[in-house]
């Protein structure tokens, strides 16, 4: 037989195979596709579409052990807690050694107010996987609801230790807040010092450390903490303001001026121009102080009581008492400030000095209406 005839049967065989067309995926392969699609929709927040994909998957592979947990996650994100609980309990029947399922069951029971069931499930999750930070945090929440401060503190710190870096600072801050609300400031400062020394140099932790160092009277350390926090918080002008205030208390006007300038670079605020004006006055630089006063008048918002009060006091320092009184009188007449006794007294005192008896009487009347008893109103 010639070679031409030997090749022909093979060509015919291949052509016959071509006639069958592409092979369609079976139910298992189709189910896998819907599982991937459902997870993608879930991650994008398209929960209804995710449910549709998982429901289609269920018709193709009803016994797939991954389905209950997948559905549970979607229901949980939708706030359908009872539906989510039912799915995760079904997931536990399929895989009782999966810690995430126990953790989710514990979380849902906690949201439903089932404290004992929640604690039991969360402890099972931790027995299987001690580094489950979600379970640790949820246990802390349950202890807090029961007023059990020490166990709550313990679990918050354990959660912080094993959580992703992005979550550590928030968990530590919750522990710090728990300590400070209990008046345990020395412990809070020690905790902050320890975690920062270990490399967790988050701006909110550094700010909290600065606050506690101020409370402890350690101003140089507080200034350093605020300065680092400010360098890591480019949109917060108040941290540089704190550095400036502390520098002034430490008799370092040069450092204070630099800090105030940094604050202005973040946001132009009247309160900082007032601080700079006072700094220049302290140096005897009246012309520079007047320039800052004018900038303060240009940028004052009118909605910040502290800013307005500081500006009024600066006007007094410049001998512009009538202008200052107009600010004090306006502030003290606002209903929200009617019970601010210090503000009313300052208004009455300045009004008496300027012989504005009507303003004196109004401020004194507001003091009386606040329930504060004075031997004599200015």
Number of C-alpha atoms within 10 A of each C-alpha: 5 6 7 8 9 10 10 10 11 11 11 11 10 10 11 11 11 10 8 8 8 8 6 8 9 9 13 12 13 15 23 16 13 20 22 15 18 27 22 16 19 21 12 10 14 14 21 14 16 25 19 15 22 25 19 17 25 17 11 18 18 12 12 14 15 12 20 24 23 21 25 26 21 25 21 19 14 14 12 14 19 15 15 25 24 17 23 27 19 18 22 20 12 16 13 16 15 15 23 21 27 26 28 25 28 29 28 23 22 21 14 12 12 13 18 13 15 26 22 16 23 30 19 21 27 19 13 16 16 16 16 20 23 20 29 26 24 23 27 25 20 21 19 16 12 11 11 13 17 14 15 24 23 15 22 27 23 20 26 22 17 16 19 11 11 8 14 19 21 16 20 25 20 15 23 26 16 19 20 16 9 10 11 13 18 15 13 22 21 14 19 25 16 12 17 16 10 9 8 17 18 18 20 18 23 24 22 21 26 29 20 21 20 16 14 13 11 13 20 16 14 24 25 16 23 28 23 19 24 26 14 15 17 14 13 15 22 18 27 30 25 23 30 30 21 22 21 17 13 14 11 13 20 13 17 25 22 15 24 25 20 20 25 19 14 15 14 16 19 26 25 26 26 26 25 24 25 21 20 20 17 12 12 11 13 16 12 16 24 18 14 21 24 14 18 25 16 11 14 17 14 13 9 11 14 11 18 22 18 16 24 22 19 21 19 16 13 15 11 13 19 16 12 24 24 14 19 25 21 10 22 26 16 10 10 9 15 18 18 15 19 12 20 26 20 20 28 28 20 21 25 16 13 14 11 15 13 12 22 24 16 17 27 22 14 21 23 15 12 13 10 10 10 10 5 6 16 17
